[in-house]
Each structure stands twice: as structure tokens, then as C-alpha cells.
Amino acid sequence: MLVSAIATFQAINAQHRAGLAMMQSNNAMLSGIRNIGAGETNFNALHQQDVKNETMSIKSQLMYKMATAWKKHSEAQLKKELDYKA
């Protein structure tokens, strides 16, 4: 029972970390847009940064989905263990 409870809290922590990473990647995308100058813009560097930010965003979304599935599994396992004890 304790192991399932710890796993549930770790899954919640993973969800929060993935959510924070999504916010940070979105913030990086927006600051990249904000910092585009009207004069000499290096579009190759801008493209590379955009690809990097998009990859980070997709990775964060995947990690969030995995953490959500882990949390659901841990909660189900904990409920099963509590029902078994009752």
C-alpha cells in the first residue's frame, strides 16, 4: 500500500514537471517571436530555435501523458490494495 501511494505521488510530481516544461517551451517560443528584429534577421537560426522549442514541447506533452497514465495506474493499484485490506 505504501509503495502504491509513493508511486502515485511520484506520478503527480512527474505531471507537474512535465507541465512546467510545457510552459517553459511555450515561453521560449513566445520570447523568440518577441525578439525578432525588423532589420537583419537570421532566419536559419530562427528556424533552428523553433525546431528545438517544438521538439521540447512535444517531448513535454508526451511526458505529461505518460505521467497521467502512470498516476491512473498507481491510483487503481492503491484502490485495489485498499479494497483487499478491507
Phi, psi and omega in degrees: 000317180295321180296319179293322178294317178296318179297323178296316179293325176293323178294319177297318177298318178296322177298315181295319178296320179292321177297319177296319178296323176296317179296320180294320179291322176295321178296321178294321177297314181293321179291330175295321177293319182295327186271004178291126179271158180279342184272250184272097180257129177273098184289334177293314178294323178296319178295316180299318179293322178296317178297318179298315180294320180294319177297318179295321179294315180296319178298318180295320178296319178296316179297323178295317179296320178294319179294324178295317178295320178297317180297315179298318179296316181295320179294321178295320179295318179295317178298319179296320180290322179291322177294325180293321181287331185283000000 
